[in-house]
Amino acid sequence: MFSQNRKIEPAAPTPVPPIPRNGSTPLISSGAILSSGVSITGSVKFKTEMVIDGNVEGSIDSAGRLTVGKNAHIRAEISTRSVVVHGIVEGNITAGERCELRSGCTLRGDIEAPQLVVNEDTTFIGSAKIAATQDKLFGAQAA
């Protein structure tokens, strides 16, 4: 019944995401994905992580991490813990920890964040307020 001559089968290989044909780096995420070609009008809320590569008009609110893909066109007020922009954003960004504007992106709006990273070849039309803490964000109340 219990033999010491058991056959051990190799584990299945971990799937590798396909490389896009357009030469871009694939966006790997463990959270939700709004694909290119999908449009949302209204309020987008999520908990941990989201990649948006489509169109959003309205507002985006989260205590998590947002990645705006290269194909994304966002017309919204964004309030998140952190945001990385690869595409187009028209609206203000408030980040509790960090805002990153990657090469080739366009932002028309203001930024408020403790950390701001701006790569070369970025279009940014607006103002930036870099503050050490974000007391008003995510439940922290001043006494």
C-alpha positions in Angstrom: 0.0 0.0 0.0 2.7 2.5 1.0 5.6 1.8 -1.3 9.0 3.5 -1.1 9.3 3.2 -4.9 7.0 6.2 -5.6 7.2 7.9 -8.9 7.7 11.7 -8.5 6.3 13.7 -11.4 7.9 17.0 -12.4 6.0 20.2 -11.6 4.2 21.9 -14.5 6.2 24.9 -16.0 5.2 28.4 -14.9 3.4 30.1 -17.8 5.3 33.0 -19.3 3.2 36.0 -20.6 3.5 36.5 -24.3 5.6 39.4 -25.6 3.6 42.0 -27.4 4.3 42.4 -31.1 4.5 46.1 -31.0 7.8 45.9 -29.1 6.4 47.4 -25.8 7.2 45.8 -22.4 4.3 43.8 -21.1 2.5 45.1 -18.1 2.5 42.4 -15.5 0.0 42.8 -12.6 -1.6 40.8 -10.0 -4.6 43.1 -9.8 -7.4 44.1 -12.2 -6.8 45.1 -15.8 -8.9 47.4 -18.0 -7.8 46.4 -21.5 -7.2 48.7 -24.5 -10.4 49.4 -26.4 -12.5 49.4 -23.2 -14.1 52.6 -22.0 -15.6 53.5 -18.7 -17.5 56.7 -17.8 -18.0 57.2 -14.1 -16.2 56.3 -10.9 -13.4 53.6 -10.8 -12.5 52.2 -7.3 -10.2 49.3 -6.5 -8.3 48.0 -3.4 -4.8 46.9 -4.3 -3.6 47.2 -7.9 -5.0 48.1 -11.3 -3.7 48.5 -14.8 -5.7 50.7 -17.1 -4.9 50.5 -20.8 -8.3 51.8 -22.0 -10.3 55.0 -21.6 -11.7 56.3 -18.4 -13.7 59.5 -17.9 -14.8 60.5 -14.4 -12.8 59.7 -11.2 -10.3 57.0 -10.0 -10.0 56.5 -6.3 -7.9 53.9 -4.5 -5.6 53.2 -1.6 -3.6 51.0 -4.0 -1.3 51.3 -7.0 -2.5 52.4 -10.5 -0.6 51.9 -13.7 -1.8 53.9 -16.7 -0.8 51.9 -19.8 0.6 53.3 -23.1 -2.8 53.0 -24.9 -4.7 54.6 -22.0 -6.5 58.0 -22.3 -7.8 59.1 -18.9 -9.9 62.2 -18.3 -10.3 61.9 -14.6 -9.3 63.1 -11.1 -7.0 60.4 -9.8 -6.4 59.8 -6.1 -4.3 56.7 -5.2 -1.4 55.5 -3.1 0.9 55.5 -6.1 0.6 55.9 -9.8 2.8 55.2 -12.8 1.8 57.0 -16.1 2.8 55.6 -19.5 -0.2 57.0 -21.5 -2.3 60.2 -21.5 -3.9 61.7 -18.4 -6.1 64.8 -18.4 -6.8 65.6 -14.8 -5.2 66.1 -11.4 -3.2 63.4 -9.7 -3.0 63.1 -5.9 -0.7 60.2 -4.7 -0.2 59.3 -1.1 3.3 57.9 -1.8 4.7 58.3 -5.3 3.9 59.6 -8.8 6.0 58.4 -11.8 5.7 60.0 -15.3 7.4 57.6 -17.7 9.0 58.4 -21.1 6.4 59.1 -23.8 3.5 59.9 -21.4 1.4 63.1 -21.4 -0.1 64.7 -18.2 -2.3 67.8 -18.4 -3.1 68.5 -14.8 -1.6 69.1 -11.4 0.3 66.6 -9.2 0.4 66.4 -5.4 2.7 63.7 -4.0 5.6 63.1 -1.6 7.7 61.7 -4.4 7.7 62.6 -8.1 9.7 60.9 -10.8 9.8 62.4 -14.3 11.6 60.6 -17.1 12.9 62.2 -20.2 10.5 62.7 -23.2 7.6 63.4 -20.9 4.9 66.1 -21.6 3.7 67.6 -18.3 1.5 70.7 -18.4 0.5 71.7 -14.9 2.0 72.2 -11.5 3.6 69.9 -8.9 3.3 70.1 -5.1 5.8 67.8 -3.5 5.0 67.4 0.2 6.7 65.3 2.8 3.5 63.7 4.1 -0.1 63.3 2.9 -2.0 63.7 6.2 -5.3 64.2 4.5 -5.1 61.0 2.4 -6.3 57.5 3.3 -7.8 57.9 6.7 -5.1 59.9 8.6 -6.8 62.7 10.4 -5.2 65.7 12.0 -6.0 66.3 15.6 
